[in-house]
Amino acid sequence: MLGTISEEIGVPVPANEAWKIYNTIQLANIIVKELPNIVHKVDILEAQVVEGGLLDLGFILYKVKFEVIEKDKETCITKTTIEYEVKEEEAANASFVSIQPFVAIMNLVAKRLTQSKDGQSYT
């Protein structure tokens, strides 16, 4: 069973400013600091095979993608998409897929970017 979930929000800053956070380790640092209930620690790895977790629930694929889309010179849209595939016999486990933690991340980054636009640092 294949599935896709996505959500997007408007951000009142240029896309290149949003990309400065989404394209760097700064995103992970902000998440760990501000959303410890979602992410406790971030390790940057080149490649890793993970056993357990979603694999034990029958997932074959679970991919999260963040996008920054230019709307005009002063605003952008941030979008998160989750693509997943779960074995047919485990299809009920697709209900574990939730976009909400990633919406919380997008909202946090949007808040930081807006504060930065108003003269406050987002680091």
C-alpha positions as CSV (number, residue, x, y, z in Angstrom):
1,M,0.0,0.0,0.0
2,L,1.4,3.3,-1.1
3,G,0.5,6.6,0.5
4,T,1.4,10.3,0.5
5,I,0.6,13.0,3.0
6,S,1.6,16.7,2.7
7,E,1.0,20.0,4.3
8,E,2.2,23.5,3.5
9,I,2.2,26.9,5.2
10,G,2.8,30.4,3.9
11,V,5.8,32.3,5.4
12,P,6.2,36.0,5.0
13,V,10.0,35.9,4.1
14,P,11.8,35.3,0.8
15,A,12.5,31.7,-0.1
16,N,16.2,32.2,0.1
17,E,16.0,33.2,3.7
18,A,13.9,30.1,4.6
19,W,16.3,27.9,2.7
20,K,19.1,29.2,4.9
21,I,17.6,27.2,7.8
22,Y,16.1,24.2,5.9
23,N,19.4,23.6,4.0
24,T,21.7,23.4,7.0
25,I,22.3,21.7,10.4
26,Q,20.7,24.8,11.9
27,L,17.3,23.2,11.3
28,A,18.3,20.2,13.5
29,N,19.7,22.5,16.2
30,I,16.5,24.6,16.3
31,I,14.3,21.4,16.5
32,V,16.3,19.8,19.3
33,K,16.3,23.1,21.3
34,E,12.7,24.1,20.8
35,L,10.8,20.7,20.3
36,P,12.5,18.2,22.6
37,N,9.2,16.3,22.9
38,I,9.5,15.5,19.2
39,V,13.3,15.1,18.7
40,H,15.8,14.4,21.5
41,K,19.0,14.2,19.5
42,V,20.2,14.5,15.9
43,D,23.1,12.6,14.4
44,I,24.2,13.4,10.8
45,L,24.9,10.2,9.0
46,E,25.9,9.6,5.4
47,A,23.9,6.4,5.2
48,Q,22.4,4.1,7.8
49,V,20.3,0.9,7.7
50,V,17.8,1.0,10.5
51,E,16.2,-2.1,11.9
52,G,13.1,-2.1,14.0
53,G,10.7,0.7,14.4
54,L,8.7,1.2,11.2
55,L,10.2,-1.8,9.6
56,D,8.7,-4.0,12.4
57,L,5.3,-2.4,11.6
58,G,5.6,-3.5,7.9
59,F,6.8,-0.3,6.3
60,I,9.0,-0.7,3.3
61,L,9.5,3.0,2.7
62,Y,9.1,6.1,4.8
63,K,10.5,9.3,3.3
64,V,10.1,12.9,4.5
65,K,10.8,15.8,2.2
66,F,10.9,19.5,3.1
67,E,10.5,22.0,0.3
68,V,10.8,25.8,0.2
69,I,8.7,27.2,-2.7
70,E,9.1,30.8,-3.8
71,K,5.7,32.5,-3.9
72,D,7.0,36.0,-4.7
73,K,10.0,38.1,-3.8
74,E,8.9,38.6,-0.2
75,T,7.0,35.3,0.7
76,C,7.4,31.6,0.3
77,I,5.6,28.4,1.1
78,T,7.2,25.6,3.1
79,K,5.9,22.2,2.4
80,T,6.5,18.8,4.0
81,T,5.6,15.6,2.2
82,I,5.7,12.1,3.7
83,E,5.8,9.2,1.2
84,Y,5.4,5.7,2.6
85,E,4.8,2.2,1.5
86,V,3.6,-0.5,3.9
87,K,3.1,-4.2,3.2
88,E,-0.5,-5.0,2.3
89,E,-0.9,-7.4,5.2
90,E,0.1,-4.6,7.5
91,A,-1.9,-1.8,5.8
92,A,-3.7,-0.9,9.1
93,N,-0.3,0.4,10.4
94,A,-0.5,3.2,7.9
95,S,-2.5,5.0,10.5
96,F,0.8,5.6,12.4
97,V,1.9,8.0,9.7
98,S,1.4,11.6,11.0
99,I,2.3,14.9,9.4
100,Q,1.7,16.8,12.6
101,P,5.2,16.7,14.0
102,F,6.5,18.1,10.7
103,V,3.8,20.8,10.7
104,A,5.1,21.7,14.2
105,I,8.6,22.0,12.8
106,M,7.4,24.2,9.9
107,N,5.5,26.5,12.2
108,L,8.5,26.8,14.5
109,V,10.8,27.7,11.6
110,A,8.2,30.2,10.2
111,K,8.1,31.8,13.7
112,R,11.8,32.0,13.8
113,L,12.1,33.5,10.3
114,T,9.4,36.1,11.1
115,Q,11.2,37.1,14.3
116,S,14.4,37.4,12.3
117,K,12.6,39.6,9.8
118,D,11.6,41.8,12.7
119,G,15.2,42.1,13.9
120,Q,15.5,39.2,16.2
121,S,18.0,36.4,15.7
122,Y,16.7,32.9,14.8
123,T,19.7,31.0,16.0
